[in-house]
Structures are given as structure tokens and as C-alpha cells.
Amino acid sequence: MDQPRHVPVLLDRVLELFAPALSGKPAVVVDTTLGMGGHSDALLSAHPELTLIGLDRDPQAIEMAGKRLARHGDRVHLVNVTYDHIAEAVHDLGHSRVDGVLMDLGVSSLQLDEEERGFAYSKDAPLDMRMSKGTGMTAADVLNTYSHGDLARILSTYGEERFAGKIASAVLREREKEPFTNSGRLVELLYAVVPAASRRTGGHPAKRTFQALRIEVNGELESLRLALPAALGVLGMGGRIVVESYQSLEDRMVKQAFAELAKSKTPPGLPVELPGHGPEIKLLTKGAELATEQEIEDNPRAAPVRLRAAERIGEPR
Ligand SMILES: C[S@@+](CC[C@H](N)C(=O)[O-])C[C@H]1O[C@@H](n2cnc3c(N)ncnc32)[C@H](O)[C@@H]1O
């Protein structure tokens, strides 16, 4: 792609965090969320000896990033899988451990821009929202078949939507008349149900419902729950992991996964660390790092980002 439609989020910081683990050696990095290959392209350019394994569940992302990264030749290996398959992908390509893992979670601008995939509430399109095109349940299936309780639960948990119960009731009422097919009708319903006063603080009335449906349709949290230990498991000594999350449930999962491995398992009170009980990783970020105001101005998609990074300092326990 000559003109990428998207600027990689916190690119300079990502490059800076990976540099000590990749510089001056034939390192291997897994970009678990290849997207349009923006981060990958910059990593490959910055480290001429680097081999990159790129994963994405979206075949279209693999195809487009493949074209963009073709100039790096056989240093690039792309695999169309969900990121919880990271260990198989690494082993199948003949590696046991890697020097870096990048996870830039969520949807890509490419997916948001493609109207017919139904991710964007600003356009009337089929309620699809599947990142792995053509497989599994669509957002329309969720709206048309889930019970009131399940709908309210996903809206409240994944969307942090205060009006989850009211929205679920309205969806059940509407689908009795006719099943949902397109986003326009759902957006109209949300305008009617979400009180106008809450828009001043909560943003567009459809924002949280669309986020919740997308997370449910793609099993995003389950995939991340499996992927975090798998990603940390393939990280070699001195290797670094960088995760960019865009909503609080994801960030909390990353924070907890890192905190668990950064803790010593030596019983408190012992004067020395017991062999095999020391911390596995060291945190490289203090809390979660945010985008600067300037970066948000240049790239509004960076506004919600929470970046956390860690380095392996001990063997897996
Ligand atoms: C925010 S974009 C990545 C953008 C990329 N860093 C760049 O610079 O172009 C996230 C990508 O992750 C992919 N993705 C989301 N969940 C995934 C999962 N569970 N497994 C693999 N890929 C996933 C999406 O299909 C999307 O292409």
C-alpha cells in the first residue's frame, strides 16, 4: 500500500520499547494483530536482521499487509489465525522462543472503513461485525436470538452501558415485529432509548452497544484470556511484550496477567529468592501509558489506548 489509511498507534513508543530486545541480532517478533502491517513495517525497517511472524484472524488483513510487507522478502511470515494460536504458529515456523510479541487489540481502521462489514454505527450496513470474515455468529444473530438477560449482560459488561436493561427490552420488542438486519434500525432504536442528557458525557448513543456486540461476536475477551499466557509463554529471556488495549476490560486482563508473573513466589520472610520462584517478568511501564494530546490530535484512534509492556527476566515457573 502506498498510502496507508491508518497511522499505527504509539508507534515511536512501541519501537523504543522493543529496541533493546531486537537490536543487532537476528531476532524474531510476533505481531499478533497484523492489521494493515503498520507496526510490523516499521519494526522490519528499524531492524534489518529481524524476522517477523504476523498473525491476524482477518484474511483481508493478511492479504493487504502481505502486499505492504513484500519488500521485506523472506523475513516475513504471515498466518491467518486468532492470536491464541501464537504458540502453534511460532513452533510451526521452527522457533521455540521469540524476542518480541506485539498485541494491538481491537478493530483496524480498514475494518471500520469497510461499510458492508457493519462495524461502524455512522453508516447503515448489515449487522455483521465478524473479524474472521464469514465464520460464526453475526451481530444480527445476537440481537435476534439472545435472551433479555444475556443481551443486558453483554451490553453492561462489554459495553459498560448504563441503559443495558432498557436497550435489551427495546430490542426484544422490536425484533418481535421484524428481525434486525441493518445497523440503521438499531441506531434509531438507541437514539430513542438512551436519554439525550447522557450523550453529553457518554458520546454517541450507539458507541457502547456497538462495542459490546463486536466483543461478543468475535469472542474477543476469551481469545485474549487464552492468548496472554500463550504469548508470555513463547517469550524468550530478555524478550519483550507490548500490549495496546482500547477498553478497560482488556486492559484489566493485561494488567492482571503481567502482575501475576511479575510477582515473586518465594514465601515472604525468606532472606533469598528460592530457585525457580523469582519473578518471570519485569514491568517496563508504570501503570498504563496513554497517548499524548498531540498524538490524539494527529490520530484520534489513539484516544482510548492503554499501553503496557514487560520483559522476561526469569524462566517460566
Ligand atoms: C488495531 S488493528 C492492528 C493494526 C496494526 N497494528 C497496524 O499497525 O496496522 C487490530 C487487528 O487485530 C486483528 N484481531 C483482532 N482480534 C484478533 C484475534 N483474536 N486474533 C488475531 N487477530 C485479531 C483484527 O482483525 C485487526 O486487523
The ligand as a Tripos MOL2 file, in Angstrom:
@<TRIPOS>MOLECULE
LIG
   27    29     1     0     0
SMALL
NO_CHARGES

@<TRIPOS>ATOM
      1 C1         -5.9010   -2.3590   15.7180 C.3       1 LIG1
      2 S1         -5.6770   -3.4690   14.4170 S.3       1 LIG1
      3 C2         -3.9510   -3.6270   14.2720 C.3       1 LIG1
      4 C3         -3.2910   -2.5210   13.4830 C.3       1 LIG1
      5 C4         -1.8130   -2.7550   13.2410 C.3       1 LIG1
      6 N1         -1.0440   -2.6880   14.4660 N.3       1 LIG1
      7 C5         -1.2590   -1.7800   12.2240 C.2       1 LIG1
      8 O1         -0.3160   -1.0440   12.5550 O.co2     1 LIG1
      9 O2         -1.7530   -1.7580   11.0900 O.co2     1 LIG1
     10 C6         -6.1590   -4.9700   15.1350 C.3       1 LIG1
     11 C7         -6.1090   -6.1850   14.2080 C.3       1 LIG1
     12 O3         -6.1750   -7.3330   15.0630 O.3       1 LIG1
     13 C8         -6.9750   -8.3020   14.4560 C.3       1 LIG1
     14 N2         -7.5060   -9.1360   15.5330 N.ar      1 LIG1
     15 C9         -8.4460   -8.8120   16.4540 C.ar      1 LIG1
     16 N3         -8.6700   -9.8390   17.2890 N.ar      1 LIG1
     17 C10        -7.8230  -10.8270   16.9030 C.ar      1 LIG1
     18 C11        -7.5670  -12.1480   17.3770 C.ar      1 LIG1
     19 N4         -8.2540  -12.6550   18.4060 N.pl3     1 LIG1
     20 N5         -6.6290  -12.8710   16.7500 N.ar      1 LIG1
     21 C12        -5.9330  -12.3690   15.6800 C.ar      1 LIG1
     22 N6         -6.1560  -11.1320   15.1760 N.ar      1 LIG1
     23 C13        -7.0700  -10.3760   15.7790 C.ar      1 LIG1
     24 C14        -8.0360   -7.5440   13.7070 C.3       1 LIG1
     25 O4         -8.5360   -8.3510   12.6540 O.3       1 LIG1
     26 C15        -7.2570   -6.3100   13.2410 C.3       1 LIG1
     27 O5         -6.7690   -6.4870   11.9290 O.3       1 LIG1
@<TRIPOS>BOND
     1     1     2 1
     2     2     3 1
     3     2    10 1
     4     3     4 1
     5     4     5 1
     6     5     6 1
     7     5     7 1
     8     7     8 2
     9     7     9 1
    10    10    11 1
    11    11    12 1
    12    11    26 1
    13    12    13 1
    14    13    14 1
    15    13    24 1
    16    14    15 ar
    17    14    23 ar
    18    15    16 ar
    19    16    17 ar
    20    17    18 ar
    21    17    23 ar
    22    18    19 1
    23    18    20 ar
    24    20    21 ar
    25    21    22 ar
    26    22    23 ar
    27    24    25 1
    28    24    26 1
    29    26    27 1
@<TRIPOS>SUBSTRUCTURE
     1 LIG1         1 GROUP 0 **** ****
